[in-house]
Amino acid sequence: DSVPEEHKQWLEEKLNFSYEPSLEDRLNELFKLTYQTSSQIINNPQSLVKKIKNNRNYLTHYDKSFRAKAASSQDLFKNTLLLNFILKDCLLYELGISDGRRKELISRHPLYKYIKENLSEFNVI
């Protein structure tokens, strides 16, 4: 009750989700989990995590201060391809497939090959 009215909604949202890891924490965990394969195409996962987080914040909160940090359409497409690859690798991990076998399977995947062949186009790499 002592919280100013203009901050109540913000505080309530923060408290409702305070036990959950942030998007940044979740993405960092995914990159750690898939390091064997993702490190082949993503040299700087922190940069990618930051771009994804900024873009989500802009699209979720519509705060104009995030606009300059939001991804362009082309970058959004590239980030989506990278996340698609990471998701597939996570699914293989959850199925109990070893790091070595996952790396072997992923390296044959057309998306992985596409990303590797076009590394210079992926500005987060």
Secondary structure, DSSP 4 states (H G I P E B T S, - for coil): --S-HHHHHHHHHHHHTTTSPPHHHHHHHHHHHTHHHHTTT-S-HHHHHHHHHHHHHHHHH--GGGGGGSPPHHHHHHHHHHHHHHHHHHHHHHTT--HHHHHHHHHHSHHHHHHHHTGGG-TT-
